[in-house]
Amino acid sequence: MEGNKMKIEFLSKSQNEGFARVAVAAFISQLDPTIEELSDVKTAVSEAVTNSIIHGYEEKEDGVVSIETILEGSEATIIIEDQGIGIKNLDEAMQPLYTSRPDLERSGMGFTVMETFMDSLEVYSDGVKGTKIVMKKKFNSVG
């Protein structure tokens, strides 16, 4: 399969998290993923978008979250970016159970979930403004 790409942007409203999951899932469906693979991707996208809304924009609904999905061969690369508050201590934030918002009773498992369901996870943030998450997953069912 030749490469393909899509990009969407939406406001940092919590109801847009469901849209993001479905949009990415619909786009990667051309790689003919299994139901389980599709579910894994939707879960990882959901976690990343929720992090942008809750932590990046602190639930202010006027921020913009962007998702770019690139298909190359049997691999999908999903890039989720926001221009909200950056992650001050990335190493700490990547630890299971760590949450910067204990007041919201968050589990602190967002990055762990993304790492579990995707083949690779990279997180970029300068600690001041903006966070970029790059996730990759290879699908075996392309043929």
N, CA, C and O atoms as CSV, one atom per row, in Angstrom:
chain,resi,resn,atom,element,x,y,z
A,1,MET,N,N,0.842,-1.193,0.000
A,1,MET,CA,C,0.000,0.000,0.000
A,1,MET,C,C,0.875,1.241,0.000
A,1,MET,O,O,1.854,1.325,0.742
A,2,GLU,N,N,0.523,2.179,-0.817
A,2,GLU,CA,C,1.233,3.451,-0.841
A,2,GLU,C,C,0.825,4.270,0.378
A,2,GLU,O,O,-0.256,4.068,0.932
A,3,GLY,N,N,1.684,5.189,0.795
A,3,GLY,CA,C,1.404,5.986,1.984
A,3,GLY,C,C,0.139,6.817,1.861
A,3,GLY,O,O,-0.293,7.165,0.762
A,4,ASN,N,N,-0.443,7.126,3.002
A,4,ASN,CA,C,-1.643,7.945,3.060
A,4,ASN,C,C,-1.570,8.745,4.357
A,4,ASN,O,O,-0.897,8.336,5.303
A,5,LYS,N,N,-2.263,9.887,4.402
A,5,LYS,CA,C,-2.158,10.755,5.569
A,5,LYS,C,C,-3.446,11.548,5.754
A,5,LYS,O,O,-4.113,11.905,4.783
A,6,MET,N,N,-3.784,11.817,7.001
A,6,MET,CA,C,-4.919,12.702,7.302
A,6,MET,C,C,-4.573,13.520,8.530
A,6,MET,O,O,-3.772,13.105,9.367
A,7,LYS,N,N,-5.196,14.701,8.625
A,7,LYS,CA,C,-4.990,15.566,9.788
A,7,LYS,C,C,-6.314,16.210,10.156
A,7,LYS,O,O,-7.047,16.701,9.298
A,8,ILE,N,N,-6.605,16.198,11.446
A,8,ILE,CA,C,-7.815,16.855,11.944
A,8,ILE,C,C,-7.439,17.736,13.137
A,8,ILE,O,O,-6.459,17.479,13.836
A,9,GLU,N,N,-8.233,18.769,13.348
A,9,GLU,CA,C,-8.088,19.635,14.512
A,9,GLU,C,C,-9.459,19.853,15.105
A,9,GLU,O,O,-10.455,19.939,14.387
A,10,PHE,N,N,-9.506,19.941,16.416
A,10,PHE,CA,C,-10.776,20.173,17.093
A,10,PHE,C,C,-10.525,20.886,18.407
A,10,PHE,O,O,-9.413,20.867,18.936
A,11,LEU,N,N,-11.571,21.517,18.930
A,11,LEU,CA,C,-11.466,22.224,20.202
A,11,LEU,C,C,-11.304,21.244,21.360
A,11,LEU,O,O,-11.732,20.092,21.284
A,12,SER,N,N,-10.682,21.721,22.422
A,12,SER,CA,C,-10.384,20.880,23.583
A,12,SER,C,C,-11.619,20.687,24.469
A,12,SER,O,O,-11.585,20.945,25.672
A,13,LYS,N,N,-12.692,20.236,23.857
A,13,LYS,CA,C,-13.924,19.905,24.579
A,13,LYS,C,C,-13.943,18.399,24.793
A,13,LYS,O,O,-13.623,17.638,23.880
A,14,SER,N,N,-14.315,17.963,25.988
A,14,SER,CA,C,-14.255,16.534,26.297
A,14,SER,C,C,-15.105,15.683,25.348
A,14,SER,O,O,-14.767,14.530,25.082
A,15,GLN,N,N,-16.210,16.246,24.836
A,15,GLN,CA,C,-17.052,15.453,23.932
A,15,GLN,C,C,-16.358,15.165,22.596
A,15,GLN,O,O,-16.811,14.296,21.852
A,16,ASN,N,N,-15.276,15.872,22.278
A,16,ASN,CA,C,-14.554,15.616,21.032
A,16,ASN,C,C,-13.615,14.418,21.119
A,16,ASN,O,O,-13.092,13.961,20.102
A,17,GLU,N,N,-13.402,13.914,22.323
A,17,GLU,CA,C,-12.543,12.737,22.489
A,17,GLU,C,C,-13.118,11.550,21.721
A,17,GLU,O,O,-12.374,10.826,21.061
A,18,GLY,N,N,-14.424,11.344,21.798
A,18,GLY,CA,C,-15.070,10.239,21.074
A,18,GLY,C,C,-14.929,10.399,19.568
A,18,GLY,O,O,-14.693,9.424,18.856
A,19,PHE,N,N,-15.072,11.631,19.083
A,19,PHE,CA,C,-14.892,11.915,17.656
A,19,PHE,C,C,-13.475,11.546,17.214
A,19,PHE,O,O,-13.289,10.923,16.168
A,20,ALA,N,N,-12.484,11.930,18.011
A,20,ALA,CA,C,-11.084,11.658,17.668
A,20,ALA,C,C,-10.835,10.157,17.540
A,20,ALA,O,O,-10.189,9.710,16.592
A,21,ARG,N,N,-11.346,9.386,18.491
A,21,ARG,CA,C,-11.169,7.921,18.463
A,21,ARG,C,C,-11.752,7.319,17.194
A,21,ARG,O,O,-11.111,6.514,16.518
A,22,VAL,N,N,-12.984,7.725,16.883
A,22,VAL,CA,C,-13.683,7.169,15.719
A,22,VAL,C,C,-13.010,7.612,14.416
A,22,VAL,O,O,-12.879,6.813,13.489
A,23,ALA,N,N,-12.586,8.866,14.340
A,23,ALA,CA,C,-11.945,9.377,13.124
A,23,ALA,C,C,-10.651,8.619,12.827
A,23,ALA,O,O,-10.418,8.212,11.689
A,24,VAL,N,N,-9.814,8.432,13.838
A,24,VAL,CA,C,-8.550,7.710,13.635
A,24,VAL,C,C,-8.844,6.249,13.287
A,24,VAL,O,O,-8.226,5.690,12.381
A,25,ALA,N,N,-9.777,5.639,13.999
A,25,ALA,CA,C,-10.126,4.235,13.727
A,25,ALA,C,C,-10.640,4.063,12.296
A,25,ALA,O,O,-10.274,3.108,11.612
A,26,ALA,N,N,-11.487,4.986,11.850
A,26,ALA,CA,C,-12.018,4.905,10.486
A,26,ALA,C,C,-10.892,5.026,9.469
A,26,ALA,O,O,-10.886,4.313,8.465
A,27,PHE,N,N,-9.943,5.915,9.714
A,27,PHE,CA,C,-8.849,6.115,8.769
A,27,PHE,C,C,-7.936,4.894,8.707
A,27,PHE,O,O,-7.557,4.458,7.620
A,28,ILE,N,N,-7.579,4.338,9.873
A,28,ILE,CA,C,-6.657,3.195,9.849
A,28,ILE,C,C,-7.344,1.898,9.427
A,28,ILE,O,O,-6.677,0.890,9.191
A,29,SER,N,N,-8.666,1.919,9.331
A,29,SER,CA,C,-9.371,0.698,8.924
A,29,SER,C,C,-8.951,0.233,7.526
A,29,SER,O,O,-9.128,-0.937,7.187
A,30,GLN,N,N,-8.397,1.138,6.713
A,30,GLN,CA,C,-7.917,0.727,5.394
A,30,GLN,C,C,-6.722,-0.219,5.476
A,30,GLN,O,O,-6.364,-0.845,4.478
A,31,LEU,N,N,-6.094,-0.334,6.662
A,31,LEU,CA,C,-5.018,-1.308,6.871
A,31,LEU,C,C,-5.573,-2.672,7.279
A,31,LEU,O,O,-4.817,-3.610,7.534
A,32,ASP,N,N,-6.892,-2.770,7.337
A,32,ASP,CA,C,-7.584,-4.016,7.685
A,32,ASP,C,C,-7.154,-4.582,9.043
A,32,ASP,O,O,-6.790,-5.753,9.148
A,33,PRO,N,N,-7.199,-3.741,10.077
A,33,PRO,CA,C,-6.808,-4.231,11.414
A,33,PRO,C,C,-7.859,-5.188,11.970
A,33,PRO,O,O,-9.009,-5.197,11.531
A,34,THR,N,N,-7.438,-5.990,12.942
A,34,THR,CA,C,-8.396,-6.833,13.652
A,34,THR,C,C,-9.222,-5.931,14.580
A,34,THR,O,O,-8.845,-4.786,14.831
A,35,ILE,N,N,-10.325,-6.439,15.077
A,35,ILE,CA,C,-11.157,-5.683,16.024
A,35,ILE,C,C,-10.331,-5.310,17.252
A,35,ILE,O,O,-10.449,-4.201,17.774
A,36,GLU,N,N,-9.497,-6.238,17.707
A,36,GLU,CA,C,-8.668,-5.982,18.890
A,36,GLU,C,C,-7.645,-4.887,18.617
A,36,GLU,O,O,-7.435,-4.017,19.463
A,37,GLU,N,N,-6.999,-4.913,17.439
A,37,GLU,CA,C,-6.029,-3.871,17.093
A,37,GLU,C,C,-6.709,-2.507,17.017
A,37,GLU,O,O,-6.166,-1.505,17.482
A,38,LEU,N,N,-7.889,-2.480,16.434
A,38,LEU,CA,C,-8.645,-1.234,16.326
A,38,LEU,C,C,-9.000,-0.699,17.712
A,38,LEU,O,O,-8.896,0.501,17.970
A,39,SER,N,N,-9.411,-1.581,18.582
A,39,SER,CA,C,-9.752,-1.214,19.954
A,39,SER,C,C,-8.522,-0.656,20.691
A,39,SER,O,O,-8.628,0.319,21.435
A,40,ASP,N,N,-7.361,-1.281,20.476
A,40,ASP,CA,C,-6.119,-0.808,21.104
A,40,ASP,C,C,-5.803,0.624,20.679
A,40,ASP,O,O,-5.468,1.468,21.509
A,41,VAL,N,N,-5.913,0.886,19.384
A,41,VAL,CA,C,-5.619,2.218,18.854
A,41,VAL,C,C,-6.612,3.233,19.411
A,41,VAL,O,O,-6.218,4.324,19.824
A,42,LYS,N,N,-7.894,2.882,19.425
A,42,LYS,CA,C,-8.912,3.802,19.939
A,42,LYS,C,C,-8.651,4.141,21.404
A,42,LYS,O,O,-8.823,5.289,21.815
A,43,THR,N,N,-8.238,3.155,22.192
A,43,THR,CA,C,-7.951,3.381,23.606
A,43,THR,C,C,-6.759,4.321,23.764
A,43,THR,O,O,-6.802,5.248,24.573
A,44,ALA,N,N,-5.692,4.086,22.992
A,44,ALA,CA,C,-4.496,4.926,23.079
A,44,ALA,C,C,-4.805,6.363,22.654
A,44,ALA,O,O,-4.356,7.309,23.301
A,45,VAL,N,N,-5.565,6.531,21.571
A,45,VAL,CA,C,-5.948,7.874,21.103
A,45,VAL,C,C,-6.791,8.567,22.169
A,45,VAL,O,O,-6.594,9.748,22.455
A,46,SER,N,N,-7.715,7.838,22.746
A,46,SER,CA,C,-8.572,8.382,23.796
A,46,SER,C,C,-7.736,8.913,24.962
A,46,SER,O,O,-7.984,10.016,25.450
A,47,GLU,N,N,-6.755,8.141,25.406
A,47,GLU,CA,C,-5.896,8.554,26.518
A,47,GLU,C,C,-5.110,9.819,26.166
A,47,GLU,O,O,-5.022,10.747,26.970
A,48,ALA,N,N,-4.541,9.848,24.959
A,48,ALA,CA,C,-3.724,11.002,24.549
A,48,ALA,C,C,-4.570,12.270,24.444
A,48,ALA,O,O,-4.159,13.333,24.910
A,49,VAL,N,N,-5.750,12.158,23.833
A,49,VAL,CA,C,-6.626,13.325,23.679
A,49,VAL,C,C,-7.124,13.801,25.045
A,49,VAL,O,O,-7.171,15.002,25.308
A,50,THR,N,N,-7.489,12.870,25.898
A,50,THR,CA,C,-7.946,13.219,27.245
A,50,THR,C,C,-6.839,13.942,28.014
A,50,THR,O,O,-7.107,14.917,28.716
A,51,ASN,N,N,-5.597,13.469,27.886
A,51,ASN,CA,C,-4.465,14.156,28.525
A,51,ASN,C,C,-4.349,15.595,28.040
A,51,ASN,O,O,-4.142,16.507,28.841
A,52,SER,N,N,-4.481,15.803,26.726
A,52,SER,CA,C,-4.400,17.161,26.171
A,52,SER,C,C,-5.474,18.059,26.770
A,52,SER,O,O,-5.205,19.200,27.146
A,53,ILE,N,N,-6.690,17.535,26.854
A,53,ILE,CA,C,-7.820,18.335,27.346
A,53,ILE,C,C,-7.693,18.621,28.844
A,53,ILE,O,O,-7.847,19.763,29.277
A,54,ILE,N,N,-7.412,17.585,29.629
A,54,ILE,CA,C,-7.399,17.735,31.089
A,54,ILE,C,C,-6.129,18.413,31.591
A,54,ILE,O,O,-6.191,19.310,32.431
A,55,HIS,N,N,-4.977,17.983,31.077
A,55,HIS,CA,C,-3.711,18.498,31.585
A,55,HIS,C,C,-3.181,19.671,30.756
A,55,HIS,O,O,-2.762,20.688,31.309
A,56,GLY,N,N,-3.201,19.525,29.433
A,56,GLY,CA,C,-2.671,20.580,28.566
A,56,GLY,C,C,-3.477,21.859,28.660
A,56,GLY,O,O,-2.931,22.947,28.841
A,57,TYR,N,N,-4.787,21.708,28.533
A,57,TYR,CA,C,-5.649,22.899,28.519
A,57,TYR,C,C,-6.419,23.087,29.823
A,57,TYR,O,O,-7.231,24.006,29.937
A,58,GLU,N,N,-6.171,22.226,30.802
A,58,GLU,CA,C,-6.852,22.300,32.099
A,58,GLU,C,C,-8.353,22.480,31.930
A,58,GLU,O,O,-8.988,23.260,32.640
A,59,GLU,N,N,-8.903,21.743,30.976
A,59,GLU,CA,C,-10.339,21.694,30.707
A,59,GLU,C,C,-10.919,23.016,30.185
A,59,GLU,O,O,-12.137,23.197,30.185
A,60,LYS,N,N,-10.059,23.934,29.743
A,60,LYS,CA,C,-10.566,25.117,29.032
A,60,LYS,C,C,-10.926,24.636,27.634
A,60,LYS,O,O,-10.157,23.899,27.016
A,61,GLU,N,N,-12.071,25.039,27.135
A,61,GLU,CA,C,-12.589,24.463,25.896
A,61,GLU,C,C,-12.199,25.227,24.637
A,61,GLU,O,O,-12.740,24.960,23.564
A,62,ASP,N,N,-11.261,26.181,24.750
A,62,ASP,CA,C,-10.900,26.966,23.572
A,62,ASP,C,C,-9.529,26.599,23.005
A,62,ASP,O,O,-9.034,27.265,22.096
A,63,GLY,N,N,-8.917,25.542,23.540
A,63,GLY,CA,C,-7.640,25.077,23.000
A,63,GLY,C,C,-7.871,24.221,21.763
A,63,GLY,O,O,-8.995,23.792,21.502
A,64,VAL,N,N,-6.821,23.974,21.009
A,64,VAL,CA,C,-6.930,23.148,19.814
A,64,VAL,C,C,-6.047,21.914,19.973
A,64,VAL,O,O,-4.876,22.007,20.339
A,65,VAL,N,N,-6.636,20.768,19.692
A,65,VAL,CA,C,-5.909,19.503,19.674
A,65,VAL,C,C,-5.835,19.067,18.214
A,65,VAL,O,O,-6.842,19.093,17.506
A,66,SER,N,N,-4.655,18.669,17.765
A,66,SER,CA,C,-4.541,18.191,16.388
A,66,SER,C,C,-4.072,16.746,16.382
A,66,SER,O,O,-3.280,16.323,17.224
A,67,ILE,N,N,-4.577,16.010,15.422
A,67,ILE,CA,C,-4.178,14.615,15.235
A,67,ILE,C,C,-3.804,14.439,13.773
A,67,ILE,O,O,-4.570,14.774,12.870
A,68,GLU,N,N,-2.624,13.912,13.566
A,68,GLU,CA,C,-2.188,13.546,12.224
A,68,GLU,C,C,-1.939,12.045,12.235
A,68,GLU,O,O,-1.267,11.528,13.127
A,69,THR,N,N,-2.475,11.359,11.259
A,69,THR,CA,C,-2.276,9.922,11.149
A,69,THR,C,C,-1.639,9.641,9.791
A,69,THR,O,O,-2.138,10.066,8.749
A,70,ILE,N,N,-0.534,8.920,9.831
A,70,ILE,CA,C,0.216,8.599,8.616
A,70,ILE,C,C,0.254,7.082,8.472
A,70,ILE,O,O,0.631,6.370,9.402
A,71,LEU,N,N,-0.136,6.600,7.309
A,71,LEU,CA,C,-0.087,5.176,7.018
A,71,LEU,C,C,1.043,4.920,6.029
A,71,LEU,O,O,1.072,5.509,4.948
A,72,GLU,N,N,1.957,4.057,6.390
A,72,GLU,CA,C,3.064,3.655,5.515
A,72,GLU,C,C,3.154,2.141,5.574
A,72,GLU,O,O,3.439,1.571,6.628
A,73,GLY,N,N,2.913,1.493,4.449
A,73,GLY,CA,C,2.930,0.031,4.455
A,73,GLY,C,C,1.890,-0.479,5.427
A,73,GLY,O,O,0.712,-0.142,5.309
A,74,SER,N,N,2.311,-1.293,6.392
A,74,SER,CA,C,1.372,-1.851,7.371
A,74,SER,C,C,1.458,-1.145,8.724
A,74,SER,O,O,0.977,-1.665,9.731
A,75,GLU,N,N,2.073,0.042,8.747
A,75,GLU,CA,C,2.260,0.758,10.013
A,75,GLU,C,C,1.502,2.083,10.022
A,75,GLU,O,O,1.467,2.811,9.031
A,76,ALA,N,N,0.901,2.367,11.167
A,76,ALA,CA,C,0.228,3.649,11.378
A,76,ALA,C,C,1.031,4.453,12.400
A,76,ALA,O,O,1.433,3.932,13.440
A,77,THR,N,N,1.255,5.727,12.089
A,77,THR,CA,C,1.871,6.663,13.030
A,77,THR,C,C,0.813,7.693,13.373
A,77,THR,O,O,0.234,8.320,12.486
A,78,ILE,N,N,0.563,7.864,14.653
A,78,ILE,CA,C,-0.468,8.798,15.118
A,78,ILE,C,C,0.229,9.865,15.960
A,78,ILE,O,O,0.874,9.561,16.963
A,79,ILE,N,N,0.085,11.125,15.531
A,79,ILE,CA,C,0.728,12.245,16.219
A,79,ILE,C,C,-0.378,13.132,16.796
A,79,ILE,O,O,-1.199,13.681,16.061
A,80,ILE,N,N,-0.384,13.258,18.113
A,80,ILE,CA,C,-1.397,14.064,18.797
A,80,ILE,C,C,-0.667,15.217,19.471
A,80,ILE,O,O,0.276,15.018,20.237
A,81,GLU,N,N,-1.132,16.438,19.165
A,81,GLU,CA,C,-0.404,17.621,19.615
A,81,GLU,C,C,-1.350,18.657,20.202
A,81,GLU,O,O,-2.477,18.833,19.739
A,82,ASP,N,N,-0.858,19.343,21.241
A,82,ASP,CA,C,-1.609,20.472,21.771
A,82,ASP,C,C,-0.631,21.598,22.065
A,82,ASP,O,O,0.578,21.382,22.139
A,83,GLN,N,N,-1.168,22.801,22.233
A,83,GLN,CA,C,-0.353,23.968,22.558
A,83,GLN,C,C,-0.673,24.457,23.974
A,83,GLN,O,O,-0.515,25.635,24.295
A,84,GLY,N,N,-1.122,23.530,24.799
A,84,GLY,CA,C,-1.461,23.867,26.175
A,84,GLY,C,C,-0.217,23.907,27.057
A,84,GLY,O,O,0.901,24.105,26.581
A,85,ILE,N,N,-0.442,23.715,28.343
A,85,ILE,CA,C,0.642,23.714,29.323
A,85,ILE,C,C,1.493,22.479,29.074
A,85,ILE,O,O,0.970,21.368,28.975
A,86,GLY,N,N,2.788,22.669,28.973
A,86,GLY,CA,C,3.688,21.537,28.747
A,86,GLY,C,C,3.821,20.664,29.988
A,86,GLY,O,O,3.339,21.004,31.068
A,87,ILE,N,N,4.481,19.540,29.805
A,87,ILE,CA,C,4.731,18.615,30.914
A,87,ILE,C,C,6.054,19.029,31.554
A,87,ILE,O,O,7.106,18.984,30.917
A,88,LYS,N,N,5.986,19.431,32.819
A,88,LYS,CA,C,7.176,19.960,33.493
A,88,LYS,C,C,8.255,18.893,33.689
A,88,LYS,O,O,9.429,19.148,33.421
A,89,ASN,N,N,7.872,17.715,34.149
A,89,ASN,CA,C,8.838,16.641,34.379
A,89,ASN,C,C,8.369,15.401,33.630
A,89,ASN,O,O,7.568,14.618,34.141
A,90,LEU,N,N,8.879,15.233,32.415
A,90,LEU,CA,C,8.434,14.156,31.542
A,90,LEU,C,C,8.711,12.778,32.136
A,90,LEU,O,O,7.862,11.889,32.068
A,91,ASP,N,N,9.908,12.596,32.724
A,91,ASP,CA,C,10.238,11.292,33.318
A,91,ASP,C,C,9.234,10.932,34.407
A,91,ASP,O,O,8.766,9.796,34.484
A,92,GLU,N,N,8.914,11.897,35.236
A,92,GLU,CA,C,7.951,11.679,36.314
A,92,GLU,C,C,6.561,11.385,35.748
A,92,GLU,O,O,5.870,10.482,36.219
A,93,ALA,N,N,6.164,12.147,34.746
A,93,ALA,CA,C,4.829,11.978,34.150
A,93,ALA,C,C,4.664,10.615,33.491
A,93,ALA,O,O,3.548,10.103,33.407
A,94,MET,N,N,5.757,10.022,33.024
A,94,MET,CA,C,5.694,8.727,32.346
A,94,MET,C,C,5.594,7.556,33.335
A,94,MET,O,O,5.351,6.419,32.931
A,95,GLN,N,N,5.780,7.839,34.619
A,95,GLN,CA,C,5.720,6.773,35.619
A,95,GLN,C,C,4.278,6.327,35.852
A,95,GLN,O,O,3.377,7.158,35.964
A,96,PRO,N,N,4.061,4.998,35.926
A,96,PRO,CA,C,2.706,4.523,36.227
A,96,PRO,C,C,2.207,5.097,37.558
A,96,PRO,O,O,2.966,5.221,38.520
A,97,LEU,N,N,0.949,5.436,37.591
A,97,LEU,CA,C,0.237,5.962,38.764
A,97,LEU,C,C,0.541,7.422,39.083
A,97,LEU,O,O,-0.077,7.984,39.987
A,98,TYR,N,N,1.478,8.058,38.366
A,98,TYR,CA,C,1.735,9.475,38.614
A,98,TYR,C,C,0.607,10.301,37.992
A,98,TYR,O,O,0.226,10.076,36.843
A,99,THR,N,N,0.084,11.241,38.746
A,99,THR,CA,C,-0.877,12.189,38.187
A,99,THR,C,C,-0.597,13.575,38.736
A,99,THR,O,O,-0.311,13.748,39.920
A,100,SER,N,N,-0.685,14.555,37.855
A,100,SER,CA,C,-0.510,15.942,38.302
A,100,SER,C,C,-1.846,16.524,38.763
A,100,SER,O,O,-1.906,17.656,39.243
A,101,ARG,N,N,-2.919,15.740,38.614
A,101,ARG,CA,C,-4.253,16.223,38.992
A,101,ARG,C,C,-4.958,15.218,39.914
A,101,ARG,O,O,-6.003,14.680,39.548
A,102,PRO,N,N,-4.403,14.960,41.101
A,102,PRO,CA,C,-5.047,14.009,42.018
A,102,PRO,C,C,-6.449,14.465,42.435
A,102,PRO,O,O,-7.276,13.653,42.849
A,103,ASP,N,N,-6.705,15.773,42.320
A,103,ASP,CA,C,-8.020,16.318,42.657
A,103,ASP,C,C,-9.109,15.758,41.742
A,103,ASP,O,O,-10.284,15.743,42.110
A,104,LEU,N,N,-8.726,15.304,40.568
A,104,LEU,CA,C,-9.715,14.762,39.630
A,104,LEU,C,C,-9.835,13.246,39.732
A,104,LEU,O,O,-10.562,12.618,38.963
A,105,GLU,N,N,-9.114,12.664,40.693
A,105,GLU,CA,C,-9.111,11.211,40.859
A,105,GLU,C,C,-8.717,10.511,39.566
A,105,GLU,O,O,-9.325,9.515,39.173
A,106,ARG,N,N,-7.691,11.045,38.913
A,106,ARG,CA,C,-7.166,10.421,37.700
A,106,ARG,C,C,-6.290,9.243,38.101
A,106,ARG,O,O,-5.673,9.269,39.165
A,107,SER,N,N,-6.227,8.220,37.272
A,107,SER,CA,C,-5.473,7.013,37.631
A,107,SER,C,C,-3.974,7.175,37.439
A,107,SER,O,O,-3.192,6.444,38.046
A,108,GLY,N,N,-3.557,8.131,36.595
A,108,GLY,CA,C,-2.142,8.281,36.327
A,108,GLY,C,C,-1.592,7.183,35.432
A,108,GLY,O,O,-0.384,6.947,35.411
A,109,MET,N,N,-2.460,6.514,34.697
A,109,MET,CA,C,-2.032,5.391,33.859
A,109,MET,C,C,-2.078,5.719,32.366
A,109,MET,O,O,-1.896,4.819,31.545
A,110,GLY,N,N,-2.314,6.972,31.989
A,110,GLY,CA,C,-2.470,7.342,30.584
A,110,GLY,C,C,-1.312,6.919,29.697
A,110,GLY,O,O,-1.521,6.253,28.683
A,111,PHE,N,N,-0.079,7.301,30.069
A,111,PHE,CA,C,1.070,6.944,29.238
A,111,PHE,C,C,1.314,5.443,29.267
A,111,PHE,O,O,1.715,4.861,28.259
A,112,THR,N,N,1.076,4.812,30.408
A,112,THR,CA,C,1.246,3.366,30.516
A,112,THR,C,C,0.275,2.650,29.578
A,112,THR,O,O,0.648,1.690,28.903
A,113,VAL,N,N,-0.965,3.122,29.541
A,113,VAL,CA,C,-1.968,2.545,28.634
A,113,VAL,C,C,-1.524,2.713,27.184
A,113,VAL,O,O,-1.605,1.771,26.395
A,114,MET,N,N,-1.054,3.913,26.830
A,114,MET,CA,C,-0.594,4.158,25.452
A,114,MET,C,C,0.561,3.223,25.100
A,114,MET,O,O,0.588,2.648,24.012
A,115,GLU,N,N,1.518,3.072,26.023
A,115,GLU,CA,C,2.664,2.188,25.771
A,115,GLU,C,C,2.228,0.739,25.615
A,115,GLU,O,O,2.784,0.005,24.798
A,116,THR,N,N,1.238,0.327,26.390
A,116,THR,CA,C,0.762,-1.052,26.357
A,116,THR,C,C,0.074,-1.386,25.039
A,116,THR,O,O,0.273,-2.469,24.489
A,117,PHE,N,N,-0.731,-0.463,24.535
A,117,PHE,CA,C,-1.552,-0.752,23.361
A,117,PHE,C,C,-0.877,-0.432,22.024
A,117,PHE,O,O,-1.343,-0.873,20.974
A,118,MET,N,N,0.204,0.325,22.059
A,118,MET,CA,C,0.895,0.695,20.821
A,118,MET,C,C,2.283,0.057,20.809
A,118,MET,O,O,2.788,-0.362,21.850
A,119,ASP,N,N,2.899,-0.017,19.621
A,119,ASP,CA,C,4.237,-0.605,19.517
A,119,ASP,C,C,5.315,0.348,20.019
A,119,ASP,O,O,6.326,-0.089,20.567
A,120,SER,N,N,5.102,1.644,19.833
A,120,SER,CA,C,6.065,2.612,20.359
A,120,SER,C,C,5.344,3.891,20.760
A,120,SER,O,O,4.289,4.231,20.224
A,121,LEU,N,N,5.947,4.593,21.724
A,121,LEU,CA,C,5.390,5.846,22.236
A,121,LEU,C,C,6.542,6.801,22.499
A,121,LEU,O,O,7.493,6.464,23.205
A,122,GLU,N,N,6.448,8.000,21.925
A,122,GLU,CA,C,7.411,9.055,22.209
A,122,GLU,C,C,6.624,10.284,22.632
A,122,GLU,O,O,5.600,10.611,22.032
A,123,VAL,N,N,7.103,10.963,23.665
A,123,VAL,CA,C,6.431,12.154,24.165
A,123,VAL,C,C,7.433,13.302,24.187
A,123,VAL,O,O,8.536,13.173,24.717
A,124,TYR,N,N,7.030,14.422,23.605
A,124,TYR,CA,C,7.886,15.608,23.547
A,124,TYR,C,C,7.161,16.773,24.216
A,124,TYR,O,O,6.002,17.052,23.912
A,125,SER,N,N,7.857,17.448,25.129
A,125,SER,CA,C,7.308,18.646,25.750
A,125,SER,C,C,8.460,19.434,26.335
A,125,SER,O,O,9.362,18.867,26.952
A,126,ASP,N,N,8.430,20.745,26.142
A,126,ASP,CA,C,9.521,21.557,26.684
A,126,ASP,C,C,9.240,22.000,28.118
A,126,ASP,O,O,10.021,22.746,28.708
A,127,GLY,N,N,8.127,21.540,28.670
A,127,GLY,CA,C,7.802,21.872,30.045
A,127,GLY,C,C,7.086,23.195,30.211
A,127,GLY,O,O,6.627,23.521,31.305
A,128,VAL,N,N,6.985,23.966,29.127
A,128,VAL,CA,C,6.347,25.273,29.211
A,128,VAL,C,C,5.061,25.300,28.400
A,128,VAL,O,O,3.984,25.564,28.934
A,129,LYS,N,N,5.183,25.023,27.103
A,129,LYS,CA,C,4.010,25.099,26.242
A,129,LYS,C,C,4.024,23.960,25.226
A,129,LYS,O,O,5.009,23.735,24.522
A,130,GLY,N,N,2.916,23.265,25.176
A,130,GLY,CA,C,2.733,22.262,24.139
A,130,GLY,C,C,3.293,20.892,24.466
A,130,GLY,O,O,4.321,20.752,25.129
A,131,THR,N,N,2.584,19.889,23.977
A,131,THR,CA,C,3.002,18.503,24.115
A,131,THR,C,C,2.693,17.798,22.802
A,131,THR,O,O,1.660,18.033,22.175
A,132,LYS,N,N,3.615,16.928,22.402
A,132,LYS,CA,C,3.458,16.154,21.173
A,132,LYS,C,C,3.667,14.686,21.513
A,132,LYS,O,O,4.694,14.310,22.079
A,133,ILE,N,N,2.697,13.869,21.168
A,133,ILE,CA,C,2.765,12.430,21.411
A,133,ILE,C,C,2.808,11.731,20.055
A,133,ILE,O,O,1.961,11.975,19.195
A,134,VAL,N,N,3.789,10.869,19.874
A,134,VAL,CA,C,3.926,10.110,18.626
A,134,VAL,C,C,3.813,8.627,18.974
A,134,VAL,O,O,4.643,8.082,19.701
A,135,MET,N,N,2.772,7.987,18.443
A,135,MET,CA,C,2.536,6.567,18.704
A,135,MET,C,C,2.578,5.823,17.375
A,135,MET,O,O,2.127,6.337,16.351
A,136,LYS,N,N,3.123,4.605,17.398
A,136,LYS,CA,C,3.162,3.781,16.186
A,136,LYS,C,C,2.628,2.392,16.483
A,136,LYS,O,O,2.794,1.848,17.574
A,137,LYS,N,N,1.980,1.843,15.463
A,137,LYS,CA,C,1.481,0.470,15.571
A,137,LYS,C,C,1.557,-0.172,14.200
A,137,LYS,O,O,1.151,0.414,13.197
A,138,LYS,N,N,2.085,-1.393,14.175
A,138,LYS,CA,C,2.185,-2.168,12.941
A,138,LYS,C,C,1.047,-3.174,12.924
A,138,LYS,O,O,0.732,-3.797,13.938
A,139,PHE,N,N,0.436,-3.319,11.751
A,139,PHE,CA,C,-0.681,-4.241,11.593
A,139,PHE,C,C,-0.247,-5.403,10.698
A,139,PHE,O,O,0.296,-5.196,9.613
A,140,ASN,N,N,-0.494,-6.619,11.168
A,140,ASN,CA,C,-0.039,-7.797,10.426
A,140,ASN,C,C,-1.011,-8.223,9.349
A,140,ASN,O,O,-0.654,-8.997,8.461
A,141,SER,N,N,-2.228,-7.730,9.415
A,141,SER,CA,C,-3.260,-8.240,8.522
A,141,SER,C,C,-3.243,-7.641,7.116
A,141,SER,O,O,-4.068,-7.997,6.275
A,142,VAL,N,N,-2.287,-6.717,6.861
A,142,VAL,CA,C,-2.224,-6.129,5.509
A,142,VAL,C,C,-1.641,-7.182,4.561
A,142,VAL,O,O,-0.633,-7.825,4.854
A,143,GLY,N,N,-2.311,-7.332,3.419
A,143,GLY,CA,C,-1.765,-8.339,2.521
A,143,GLY,C,C,-2.262,-8.193,1.129
A,143,GLY,O,O,-1.887,-8.974,0.254
